[in-house]
């Protein structure tokens, strides 16, 4: 009797053990299957999202307009992308940017010259690598102007003092070199004259003192004259007033000082000292928005001294403030803020100084005219770090949503190996069991695993993918994941988000936009003006109003002036009418139903400045065959060439093109345009070809273009076949009048920058 139970028990144990072994194998296979499917899900998810992000970056993110100098300088910098502009006025309080003065320079292809006039490219292309230029100070020597400024060396990553010269009152500048280079950071090169000597007092607070340098061979050779103060003053200047020299600066090293909100004053009988502190130092120790920190050279106007200060409230160097000094004695100081009168650009980051401007130097020329240099930046301080953090946050959210979708699909069941999960009853060694029981980490992992699986099950129970609401929720999560992926790519790889202008020979210019419309297309026009007025190089938008009651200017959200030119007759010839009020040589004729990126527009403007004798545009056509037949861009690409550019989206010379179009030789062509109410752009191409023996058209491929008339239902040419038929008829008649275009064929892809592929 005693042996039977033992034998039975043994058999039972054996069967049970066999069952456990079999179960362990099933669990192991199940675990491997779950891990494999989860790995495949994550891999495929991130590959798909990665491809979407790459495609978004390739198609929609702007290129780096300064890529030609990034090997030497102009690399993206966390301190900003500072540049320097120039302004003129009858007084310090009536300053206007150089583009408002309508100064033209043929050599630089600037019609007119536009700010900024000195950028990081100026020293970099001269062999002195620079990431930005800032803190400009002018020095006049007869008719020449010298500009001293901080230039951040892109190799040493410290500030040096650069210098440029202008012989045309600041319209163009030649970089001369580095005026001062020390082993520590230099900035704020305050330059002045005293007793026949030229001195420079740069900020070198990293050295822990304030130094005065004297020019030994102006402007490139300087020697240390004296350490005038054993104090790390920031952005200091000195001025003579009532028999004394007064030194203004900020010391950020003391306990309790408010950075960018502190100001001290010192006085002496000589620029070389000794210096005595003002009785009420610190004069200010206040909020950084109040303009306590100096922001440039003080100036004298109508017998009054004005101090320039920085407002660093929203970001470092947000704007400059001007203060009229009322009392300056050994014991008292008083100043009041006065408006400078400089209008801020409404283009935001698309303007070179649209976000920050923290330094001003204004002086009176020998001619009596006032001139000023102002630095500016299109991004706030620390922009790169901010974008990188936001990009990482977007990626983290994307990863979270991928996990969430996996849980809804039942793919993601357990993040840690299933052998750590409490439901697994597979055979494990005594050592492993002992470790599991004693390890706090193991317990926490088992608990986390269990809760995760419970949460996944609960989530699938609440959101059932077999229902309509479940499918909608899943679709929304996927859409949000895609949006966040693109957002992360844009933050990390998309640059500062600005559509910057493309310089030519280190110079910038502006153009006028002209569009022709009528009352039924007001919806298109409002969107058109809001978008294109923010493009960096647009100076003015001229609306050629052909029919109906024109809108009020107040109806438009615009960053540039808008002028509505009401025509007496509804004619397509009005597009090219002579307009003496246009102040730029370049005109972009762009239909109001075409939407493109500002970057595409800026690239086209750059190409036109290289070839101002051509029609440079975005829609190529190839006119060939017998008889001539008008066909679309696909035909041109099939034959790998083009000989016509549609002027509904093209840059032309405002004087040459309009005069040519309204010449007596073109009268028959204009009459034909009025007869067919079509073909005005075809006529312009024939007139250009008739006036030159060389190539007269240039194509620039846009990243994308949208025809908004398709949404508003007010397209002028709704029947494409009929529209093309009329144009084919025009081709034959214009060929008889002005000669053939067949021999004018230009190949795609001939530009080295690849913009015409």
ZAMARGU-4260 file (C-alpha; in steps of 0.2 Angstrom, whole numbers, plus 5000, padded with zeros to 4 digits):
<rodrens>
0) 5000/5000/5000 | 5014/5012/5004 | 5023/5010/4987 | 5008/5012/4976 | 5006/5031/4979
5) 5024/5034/4977 | 5024/5026/4960 | 5008/5035/4955 | 5016/5051/4961 | 5031/5048/4951
10) 5021/5045/4935 | 5011/5060/4938 | 5027/5071/4941 | 5034/5064/4925 | 5019/5068/4915
15) 5017/5085/4923 | 5036/5088/4920 | 5033/5083/4902 | 5019/5095/4900 | 5029/5109/4908
20) 5043/5106/4895 | 5030/5107/4881 | 5022/5122/4888 | 5039/5131/4890 | 5043/5127/4872
25) 5026/5135/4867 | 5030/5150/4877 | 5047/5152/4870 | 5041/5151/4852 | 5027/5163/4857
30) 5039/5175/4865 | 5051/5174/4850 | 5036/5177/4838 | 5030/5192/4848 | 5047/5200/4849
35) 5050/5197/4830 | 5033/5204/4825 | 5036/5219/4837 | 5053/5222/4830 | 5046/5221/4812
40) 5032/5234/4817 | 5044/5246/4825 | 5057/5245/4810 | 5043/5247/4797 | 5035/5261/4806
45) 5051/5271/4808 | 5057/5267/4790 | 5040/5274/4783 | 5041/5289/4795 | 5059/5292/4790
50) 5055/5292/4772 | 5041/5304/4774 | 5052/5316/4784 | 5066/5315/4771 | 5053/5318/4757
55) 5047/5333/4767 | 5064/5340/4769 | 5069/5338/4751 | 5053/5346/4744 | 5048/5359/4756
60) 5063/5365/4766 | 5073/5380/4759 | 5091/5378/4754 | 5105/5387/4763 | 5107/5403/4753
65) 5125/5405/4759 | 5131/5387/4755 | 5144/5395/4744 | 5154/5402/4759 | 5150/5389/4772
70) 5167/5381/4770 | 5175/5397/4776 | 5161/5405/4786 | 5143/5410/4788 | 5139/5393/4796
75) 5123/5393/4806 | 5128/5400/4824 | 5118/5399/4840 | 5122/5417/4843 | 5113/5422/4828
80) 5116/5428/4810 | 5120/5446/4813 | 5122/5458/4798 | 5124/5477/4796 | 5113/5489/4786
85) 5115/5507/4782 | 5102/5521/4784 | 5101/5540/4779 | 5091/5555/4784 | 5090/5574/4786
90) 5092/5571/4805 | 5095/5556/4817 | 5076/5555/4819 | 5072/5553/4801 | 5082/5538/4795
95) 5077/5528/4780 | 5086/5512/4774 | 5097/5513/4759 | 5084/5504/4748 | 5072/5519/4751
100) 5085/5531/4744 | 5085/5522/4727 | 5104/5520/4725 | 5109/5509/4710 | 5125/5500/4707
105) 5127/5492/4691 | 5143/5483/4695 | 5135/5474/4710 | 5119/5471/4700 | 5109/5480/4714
110) 5095/5490/4707 | 5093/5497/4720 | 5105/5493/4733 | 5097/5485/4748 | 5102/5481/4766
115) 5111/5472/4773 | 5127/5480/4765 | 5139/5470/4776 | 5137/5452/4780 | 5147/5437/4786
120) 5151/5434/4767 | 5161/5450/4766 | 5176/5444/4777 | 5173/5426/4773 | 5176/5428/4754
125) 5191/5439/4758 | 5199/5424/4767 | 5194/5429/4785 | 5181/5416/4790 | 5166/5424/4799
130) 5150/5418/4806 | 5142/5435/4808 | 5146/5453/4809 | 5139/5465/4823 | 5142/5480/4834
135) 5146/5492/4819 | 5155/5509/4822 | 5159/5522/4808 | 5174/5533/4806 | 5175/5547/4794
140) 5191/5551/4785 | 5188/5565/4772 | 5176/5557/4759 | 5180/5539/4764 | 5170/5529/4777
145) 5178/5516/4788 | 5167/5503/4797 | 5174/5493/4812 | 5164/5479/4818 | 5164/5462/4828
150) 5167/5448/4817 | 5165/5430/4824 | 5179/5419/4818 | 5171/5403/4813 | 5187/5393/4817
155) 5193/5400/4834 | 5174/5404/4838 | 5179/5421/4846 | 5176/5439/4841 | 5189/5449/4831
160) 5188/5467/4825 | 5186/5468/4807 | 5186/5484/4796 | 5179/5488/4779 | 5180/5504/4768
165) 5167/5513/4757 | 5171/5527/4745 | 5152/5529/4740 | 5144/5535/4756 | 5141/5517/4762
170) 5132/5510/4747 | 5146/5497/4744 | 5160/5491/4756 | 5177/5483/4753 | 5183/5472/4767
175) 5201/5477/4772 | 5205/5464/4785 | 5206/5461/4804 | 5210/5477/4813 | 5213/5469/4830
180) 5215/5451/4835 | 5219/5446/4853 | 5219/5429/4862 | 5202/5434/4870 | 5185/5439/4863
185) 5183/5456/4856 | 5168/5466/4851 | 5160/5484/4852 | 5175/5493/4844 | 5172/5511/4849
190) 5183/5521/4838 | 5186/5540/4841 | 5199/5554/4838 | 5208/5564/4852 | 5223/5576/4850
195) 5227/5570/4832 | 5227/5552/4837 | 5214/5538/4833 | 5209/5527/4847 | 5199/5511/4848
200) 5191/5505/4865 | 5184/5488/4861 | 5175/5477/4874 | 5187/5463/4880 | 5178/5459/4896
205) 5184/5441/4896 | 5202/5448/4899 | 5195/5457/4915 | 5199/5475/4910 | 5196/5489/4899
210) 5209/5493/4886 | 5213/5508/4875 | 5222/5505/4858 | 5230/5518/4847 | 5231/5517/4828
215) 5249/5516/4822 | 5244/5513/4803 | 5226/5516/4802 | 5215/5506/4800 | 5224/5489/4801
220) 5238/5492/4814 | 5235/5496/4832 | 5245/5496/4848 | 5240/5495/4866 | 5240/5512/4873
225) 5234/5509/4891 | 5224/5498/4902 | 5212/5512/4907 | 5202/5502/4920 | 5204/5486/4930
230) 5186/5482/4928 | 5177/5471/4915 | 5166/5484/4908 | 5154/5478/4894 | 5150/5489/4879
235) 5158/5505/4885 | 5160/5522/4877 | 5168/5539/4882 | 5162/5556/4877 | 5168/5574/4881
240) 5156/5585/4890 | 5159/5601/4899 | 5177/5599/4901 | 5177/5581/4906 | 5177/5564/4898
245) 5163/5553/4903 | 5164/5534/4902 | 5148/5524/4901 | 5148/5505/4903 | 5141/5489/4912
250) 5149/5478/4924 | 5141/5461/4925 | 5153/5453/4937 | 5147/5460/4953 | 5136/5451/4965
255) 5118/5458/4963 | 5120/5466/4946 | 5107/5463/4934 | 5114/5457/4917 | 5109/5469/4903
260) 5100/5480/4916 | 5115/5488/4924 | 5124/5504/4919 | 5139/5514/4927 | 5147/5531/4924
265) 5165/5536/4927 | 5173/5553/4923 | 5191/5560/4920 | 5200/5574/4913 | 5208/5563/4900
270) 5204/5548/4890 | 5219/5540/4898 | 5212/5542/4916 | 5213/5541/4930 | 5194/5538/4931
275) 5183/5542/4946 | 5166/5533/4949 | 5150/5543/4948 | 5142/5546/4965 | 5126/5537/4961
280) 5134/5521/4953 | 5127/5510/4948 | 5116/5523/4939 | 5104/5509/4934 | 5102/5491/4940
285) 5085/5488/4933 | 5076/5476/4922 | 5085/5472/4906 | 5071/5479/4895 | 5075/5497/4900
290) 5089/5499/4889 | 5103/5502/4902 | 5116/5492/4893 | 5124/5503/4879 | 5119/5500/4861
295) 5131/5510/4851 | 5139/5528/4850 | 5130/5543/4858 | 5127/5557/4846 | 5124/5576/4848
300) 5109/5584/4839 | 5103/5602/4842 | 5115/5604/4856 | 5108/5588/4866 | 5117/5572/4869
305) 5108/5556/4865 | 5113/5539/4872 | 5108/5522/4863 | 5103/5508/4874 | 5098/5490/4871
310) 5081/5482/4875 | 5085/5464/4880 | 5068/5459/4886 | 5061/5447/4874 | 5078/5440/4868
315) 5096/5447/4869 | 5097/5463/4858 | 5079/5464/4854 | 5079/5482/4849 | 5088/5499/4852
320) 5081/5513/4863 | 5087/5531/4862 | 5088/5542/4878 | 5090/5561/4879 | 5103/5565/4893
325) 5095/5579/4903 | 5108/5580/4917 | 5126/5574/4918 | 5137/5580/4933 | 5148/5572/4945
330) 5133/5569/4957 | 5118/5568/4946 | 5112/5559/4930 | 5095/5560/4921 | 5089/5554/4904
335) 5072/5552/4896 | 5068/5540/4882 | 5064/5548/4865 | 5057/5539/4849 | 5070/5536/4836
340) 5057/5534/4822 | 5064/5519/4813 | 5050/5508/4807 | 5052/5489/4810 | 5050/5477/4796
345) 5034/5467/4796 | 5042/5453/4786 | 5048/5444/4802 | 5062/5432/4799 | 5062/5435/4781
350) 5069/5452/4785 | 5088/5454/4789 | 5084/5463/4805 | 5066/5456/4807 | 5069/5449/4825
355) 5083/5459/4833 | 5093/5475/4831 | 5104/5480/4846 | 5117/5492/4840 | 5117/5510/4831
360) 5130/5522/4826 | 5123/5538/4819 | 5134/5552/4813 | 5133/5568/4802 | 5143/5569/4786
365) 5152/5584/4779 | 5138/5587/4767 | 5126/5589/4782 | 5117/5573/4778 | 5115/5560/4793
370) 5121/5542/4791 | 5119/5527/4802 | 5124/5509/4803 | 5113/5497/4812 | 5115/5478/4815
375) 5101/5466/4814 | 5097/5448/4815 | 5083/5437/4808 | 5083/5424/4823 | 5082/5426/4842
380) 5096/5422/4853 | 5099/5403/4856 | 5088/5399/4841 | 5098/5383/4836 | 5097/5376/4854
385) 5078/5380/4854 | 5075/5371/4838 | 5085/5356/4842 | 5075/5354/4858 | 5059/5356/4850
390) 5064/5344/4836 | 5069/5331/4849 | 5052/5333/4858 | 5043/5330/4842 | 5053/5314/4839
395) 5049/5308/4857 | 5030/5311/4854 | 5032/5302/4837 | 5040/5287/4846 | 5026/5287/4859
400) 5012/5287/4846 | 5021/5273/4837 | 5020/5263/4853 | 5002/5268/4855 | 4997/5262/4838
405) 5006/5246/4841 | 4996/5243/4857 | 4980/5247/4848 | 4985/5234/4835 | 4990/5221/4848
410) 5008/5221/4841 | 5016/5229/4856 | 5012/5218/4871 | 5028/5219/4882 | 5043/5230/4881
415) 5054/5218/4892 | 5057/5199/4888 | 5042/5189/4892 | 5053/5178/4903 | 5053/5192/4916
420) 5034/5193/4915 | 5024/5185/4930 | 5012/5175/4919 | 5027/5165/4912 | 5028/5148/4922
425) 5042/5141/4911 | 5056/5131/4920 | 5070/5143/4927 | 5085/5139/4937 | 5086/5141/4956
430) 5099/5154/4954 | 5088/5165/4942 | 5073/5162/4954 | 5084/5168/4968 | 5089/5183/4958
435) 5071/5187/4953 | 5065/5186/4971 | 5079/5197/4978 | 5081/5210/4964 | 5071/5226/4967
440) 5074/5230/4948 | 5067/5214/4943 | 5051/5216/4953 | 5049/5233/4946 | 5051/5227/4928
445) 5039/5213/4931 | 5026/5225/4938 | 5029/5237/4924 | 5027/5223/4911 | 5011/5217/4919
450) 5004/5235/4920 | 5009/5238/4902 | 5000/5223/4896 | 4985/5227/4906 | 4985/5244/4899
455) 4986/5238/4881 | 4972/5226/4884 | 4961/5239/4892 | 4965/5251/4878 | 4960/5239/4865
460) 4944/5236/4874 | 4940/5254/4874 | 4945/5258/4857 | 4939/5244/4846 | 4947/5245/4828
465) 4932/5235/4821 | 4921/5251/4825 | 4920/5267/4815 | 4926/5277/4829 | 4941/5266/4832
470) 4947/5268/4814 | 4945/5287/4815 | 4955/5288/4831 | 4969/5277/4824 | 4969/5287/4808
475) 4970/5303/4818 | 4985/5296/4828 | 4994/5291/4812 | 4991/5309/4804 | 4997/5317/4820
480) 5013/5306/4820 | 5016/5311/4802 | 5014/5330/4806 | 5026/5328/4821 | 5038/5319/4810
485) 5039/5333/4798 | 5039/5346/4812 | 5054/5337/4820 | 5063/5337/4803 | 5059/5356/4800
490) 5066/5360/4818 | 5082/5350/4817 | 5086/5352/4798 | 5076/5366/4792 | 5087/5380/4797
495) 5080/5396/4805 | 5064/5395/4795 | 5067/5411/4785 | 5066/5413/4766 | 5082/5423/4764
500) 5087/5433/4749 | 5101/5427/4737 | 5116/5439/4736 | 5125/5442/4720 | 5143/5448/4722
505) 5139/5450/4741 | 5125/5463/4737 | 5107/5463/4739 | 5093/5472/4729 | 5074/5472/4728
510) 5060/5470/4715 | 5042/5476/4712 | 5028/5463/4710 | 5015/5467/4696 | 4999/5457/4695
515) 4984/5459/4684 | 4966/5455/4691 | 4948/5461/4692 | 4934/5461/4705 | 4929/5442/4704
520) 4946/5437/4709 | 4948/5447/4726 | 4949/5431/4736 | 4965/5426/4726 | 4972/5443/4727
525) 4971/5444/4746 | 4980/5428/4749 | 4993/5433/4736 | 4997/5449/4744 | 4998/5442/4762
530) 5010/5429/4756 | 5021/5438/4744 | 5023/5454/4753 | 5033/5444/4766 | 5046/5438/4754
535) 5063/5446/4758 | 5066/5456/4742 | 5049/5462/4738 | 5048/5481/4738 | 5031/5485/4732
540) 5016/5476/4725 | 5007/5484/4710 | 4989/5478/4706 | 4984/5481/4689 | 4965/5483/4691
545) 4956/5479/4674 | 4937/5478/4679 | 4925/5482/4693 | 4926/5492/4708 | 4944/5491/4716
550) 4946/5486/4734 | 4952/5497/4748 | 4970/5496/4753 | 4965/5493/4771 | 4957/5476/4764
555) 4975/5469/4763 | 4986/5461/4776 | 5003/5467/4769 | 5021/5469/4774 | 5025/5481/4759
560) 5016/5495/4751 | 5002/5490/4739 | 4997/5501/4724 | 4981/5498/4714 | 4983/5505/4696
565) 4965/5506/4689 | 4964/5504/4671 | 4951/5512/4659 | 4950/5498/4647 | 4950/5479/4651
570) 4965/5474/4641 | 4979/5461/4644 | 4991/5474/4637 | 4989/5483/4653 | 5001/5470/4661
575) 5016/5478/4653 | 5011/5496/4653 | 5024/5509/4656 | 5024/5514/4675 | 5036/5528/4680
580) 5031/5525/4698 | 5040/5508/4698 | 5057/5512/4707 | 5066/5495/4704 | 5074/5489/4688
585) 5067/5471/4691 | 5048/5467/4690 | 5041/5451/4694 | 5025/5448/4683 | 5016/5435/4693
590) 4997/5430/4690 | 4987/5432/4706 | 4982/5413/4705 | 5000/5407/4707 | 5006/5402/4724
595) 5025/5398/4726 | 5037/5398/4740 | 5047/5414/4743 | 5063/5404/4741 | 5058/5400/4723
600) 5054/5418/4720 | 5071/5423/4728 | 5081/5411/4717 | 5072/5417/4701 | 5077/5435/4706
605) 5095/5430/4709 | 5096/5422/4691 | 5088/5437/4683 | 5101/5448/4691 | 5114/5437/4683
610) 5105/5439/4666 | 5095/5456/4667 | 5093/5455/4648 | 5082/5439/4648 | 5065/5434/4653
615) 5068/5423/4668 | 5053/5413/4674 | 5045/5397/4681 | 5035/5390/4666 | 5045/5385/4651
620) 5037/5381/4634 | 5044/5374/4617 | 5037/5381/4601 | 5041/5370/4587 | 5033/5360/4573
625) 5025/5365/4557 | 5013/5374/4558 | 5018/5380/4576 | 5007/5372/4589 | 5006/5378/4607
630) 5009/5365/4620 | 5013/5363/4639 | 5029/5360/4649 | 5028/5341/4646 | 5031/5344/4628
635) 5046/5355/4631 | 5053/5342/4643 | 5050/5328/4631 | 5061/5337/4619 | 5074/5342/4632
640) 5073/5361/4628 | 5063/5377/4628 | 5062/5393/4619 | 5048/5403/4628 | 5045/5408/4646
645) 5027/5412/4651 | 5027/5430/4658 | 5013/5426/4670 | 5027/5421/4681 | 5043/5429/4676
650) 5056/5443/4680 | 5059/5456/4667 | 5067/5473/4665 | 5054/5486/4670 | 5061/5499/4658
655) 5067/5488/4643 | 5053/5476/4642 | 5039/5489/4644 | 5046/5501/4632 | 5049/5487/4619
660) 5031/5481/4622 | 5023/5499/4619 | 5034/5503/4604 | 5027/5507/4587 | 5034/5490/4581
665) 5023/5481/4593 | 5007/5490/4589 | 5001/5476/4577 | 5005/5463/4591 | 4995/5473/4604
670) 4980/5474/4593 | 4980/5455/4591 | 4981/5453/4610 | 4966/5464/4611 | 4957/5454/4597
675) 4960/5437/4605 | 4960/5443/4623 | 4975/5431/4625 | 4994/5429/4620 | 5001/5445/4628
680) 5015/5434/4636 | 5018/5426/4619 | 5020/5443/4611 | 5033/5448/4624 | 5044/5433/4621
685) 5043/5437/4602 | 5048/5455/4605 | 5063/5450/4616 | 5069/5437/4603 | 5067/5450/4590
690) 5078/5462/4599 | 5093/5451/4603 | 5104/5438/4594 | 5108/5428/4610 | 5097/5418/4622
695) 5083/5428/4629 | 5074/5416/4641 | 5080/5407/4657 | 5070/5394/4666 | 5071/5392/4685
700) 5062/5376/4692 | 5050/5380/4707 | 5049/5368/4721 | 5030/5368/4720 | 5017/5379/4712
705) 4998/5379/4716 | 4985/5387/4705 | 4973/5394/4717 | 4960/5399/4704 | 4955/5380/4703
710) 4949/5382/4721 | 4940/5399/4719 | 4932/5394/4702 | 4938/5411/4693 | 4951/5404/4681
715) 4953/5415/4666 | 4957/5400/4654 | 4945/5386/4660 | 4945/5377/4643 | 4963/5371/4640
720) 4961/5365/4623 | 4953/5381/4617 | 4965/5391/4626 | 4980/5382/4618 | 4971/5383/4601
725) 4970/5402/4602 | 4989/5403/4607 | 4994/5392/4592 | 4985/5404/4581 | 4995/5418/4589
730) 5011/5409/4586 | 5009/5409/4568 | 5004/5427/4566 | 5018/5433/4578 | 5030/5423/4568
735) 5025/5432/4552 | 5027/5449/4561 | 5043/5446/4572 | 5052/5430/4565 | 5053/5412/4571
740) 5057/5406/4589 | 5062/5389/4583 | 5080/5392/4582 | 5080/5399/4600 | 5080/5382/4609
745) 5088/5381/4626 | 5092/5365/4635 | 5087/5360/4652 | 5100/5358/4665 | 5114/5369/4658
750) 5115/5379/4675 | 5129/5373/4687 | 5117/5377/4702 | 5105/5364/4696 | 5090/5376/4697
755) 5084/5373/4679 | 5082/5354/4680
</rodrens>
